[in-house]
Amino acid sequence: MSYPDWFVLVITLAIIILYGVYKSRTTQNLDGYFLSNREMPWYIVLFSIMGTQASAITFLSAPGQAYTDGMRFVQYYFGLPLAMIVLCVTFVPIFHNFRLYTAYQFLEKRFDAKTRTLTSFLFLLQRGLSTGISIYAPAIILSSLLGWNIYWTNIFMGGLLIIYTVAGGARAVAYTQQLQIVIIFASMFIAGWLVVKYLPEGVGLFDALKIGGAMGKTNVITTGVREGGGFDWNDKYNLWSGIIGGFFLALSYFGTDQSQVGRYLTAKSIRESRMGLLMNGLVKVPMQFMILLLGVLIFAFYQFHDAPLFFNQTQVQKVQASTYGDTFSKIQDHYQELDQQKKNLVQSIVASGTTEISNVNREALGRLNQQRDSLRTEFKALVVKPEVGGDSNDANYIFLRFVLDYLPKGLIGLLIAVIFISSWGSIAAALNSLASSTIVDIHKKYINKNLDEAGDYRVSRWYTLAWGVFCIIVAQFAYNLGNSLIEAVNILGSLFYGVILGVFLLAFYGKPVKGNAVFWGALLGEALVITLFLMNEHKVITLSFLWLNAIGAIAVVLLGWLLQIFLFNKRVTY
Amino acid sequence: MHEPDERPPLFKGWNTWYLTVAGMLVLMIILFHFFTKYFS
């Protein structure tokens, strides 16, 4: 990176930290530290919810996803608006009326202490681990692309935000997220505008989309039905898995994960919480659409420019240095030859002056891209050879590779800053929620019930710091375990979210079902979800992990009812 | 303890807001469908 980039990066990060510290004045008790004294307006709640959900990987991965697989990933979010409605109807009024600090407190009021402790433990386990990976995932990308030391990158990625998160709690988190979202979207918009600007003369946004569309990248809606008929249950992103699976995932995440519940509990009223959530339901899908569109534009851009065989240069260097170096050279030469043919063809289409791509040209372009994809697959096979031991997924590197190779000085620094601050938004909220659940659900319940307000405040700050350190340690450990852990932690979320949601659904809608039935139903439901996951891993069945959320929730609801009726209390009264 | 169910901004009741959010989702899916068809 150049000096102007370093300057912009350091200044942007410093502004965020100083702003967070400046906004950190709050009353020194649990209400002030974890809930901003419940005084936030809906638009701060909205920014906070968005900033918590959107991590760095959202902005790195989604354009790469569109580049490689098209825009169908947006369907993953179709269930979210519906989940926001259910939350507003059921969860929000109850959480507000009981004046809770954590969602799990409600489970003790409704069921018993062991159910509350079980769910809060599952949350702490899953969120603590996944936050560590949220630090590691963007850090490894920056480390590979910029040659930074991964351990120091982890420390900066996960460490600097601790300053304002410890100092100001939920209030500092919410206000910095507001500023972060503004910087992130302004930067992404400039990046998108520059991609279109860098297209050859006479080629505009519409033409770029036509080129992307001709290569199957504008596939926003897919049905998941195989060509020969029948639904593909292993297809991750289609209309139905998006609406049904995405609904259960969003309901679990926003309704039962304290990192999100803690955001809308800061609202000054039920009305402000609801408005924040409903606005999130309105803007989330178009926002994801725009980020994916950026990926399609970058794809179109690379039809006119040299596209790297593989976007992660660290892996390329590893293969070059291995005994597969000669094989790599042959693949690379062939790839460059095809790339040149592709560029000539696309330029001839543009030179013809028509925006329509004829079937002949479409087929020729498709054939060339298919051949290039085959060479990429051949190269990826080399990357995963035991001697190389690399990561064959380069989708997360596509956007930043483009940024580093083509964007002007200064803007590169700003977009690297975007990676940091988008990470900080979600990590800060996670640390705040981990600390709140630890002190409210564990410390004040089992360790010291008699803490006064000053003690609450002091211990809460220590827990925030401790979780920050823990998550950085997880990130450092993740480096030694390899790249597959990122996907493993995503799946880990799906293993637990559905079951926790099932417990909450019974709490809200299963009035006759009592604590023992729910507790054992949750344990059995968890066993079922893990069994299905293992069966899928061993190819006994084919089931995308997104469905595990729905299955987990439904299993807990059914098992809870059955256990209540047949085992714990045969007479169910309504 | 129960807070009053406050009236939402713009509309008379929350149900109108819920229908608006659901309706916008349906509208977006329809528009995305045409987007997919048109550019592919």
Chai-1 contact restraints between the chains, C-beta under 6 A:
chainA,res_idxA,chainB,res_idxB,connection_type,confidence,min_distance_angstrom,max_distance_angstrom,comment,restraint_id
A,P81,B,V21,contact,1.0,0.0,6.0,A-B,restraint_1
A,P81,B,L25,contact,1.0,0.0,6.0,A-B,restraint_2
A,I85,B,Y18,contact,1.0,0.0,6.0,A-B,restraint_3
A,I85,B,V21,contact,1.0,0.0,6.0,A-B,restraint_4
A,N97,B,M1,contact,1.0,0.0,6.0,A-B,restraint_5
A,N97,B,H2,contact,1.0,0.0,6.0,A-B,restraint_6
A,L209,B,F39,contact,1.0,0.0,6.0,A-B,restraint_7
A,G213,B,F39,contact,1.0,0.0,6.0,A-B,restraint_8
A,G213,B,S40,contact,1.0,0.0,6.0,A-B,restraint_9
A,T218,B,F39,contact,1.0,0.0,6.0,A-B,restraint_10
A,T218,B,S40,contact,1.0,0.0,6.0,A-B,restraint_11
A,N219,B,T36,contact,1.0,0.0,6.0,A-B,restraint_12
A,V220,B,F32,contact,1.0,0.0,6.0,A-B,restraint_13
A,V220,B,F35,contact,1.0,0.0,6.0,A-B,restraint_14
A,V220,B,T36,contact,1.0,0.0,6.0,A-B,restraint_15
A,I221,B,F32,contact,1.0,0.0,6.0,A-B,restraint_16
A,I221,B,H33,contact,1.0,0.0,6.0,A-B,restraint_17
A,I221,B,T36,contact,1.0,0.0,6.0,A-B,restraint_18
A,S269,B,E6,contact,1.0,0.0,6.0,A-B,restraint_19
A,I270,B,E3,contact,1.0,0.0,6.0,A-B,restraint_20
A,R271,B,E6,contact,1.0,0.0,6.0,A-B,restraint_21
A,L278,B,W17,contact,1.0,0.0,6.0,A-B,restraint_22
A,L278,B,V21,contact,1.0,0.0,6.0,A-B,restraint_23
A,G281,B,V21,contact,1.0,0.0,6.0,A-B,restraint_24
A,L282,B,V21,contact,1.0,0.0,6.0,A-B,restraint_25
A,L282,B,M24,contact,1.0,0.0,6.0,A-B,restraint_26
A,V285,B,M28,contact,1.0,0.0,6.0,A-B,restraint_27
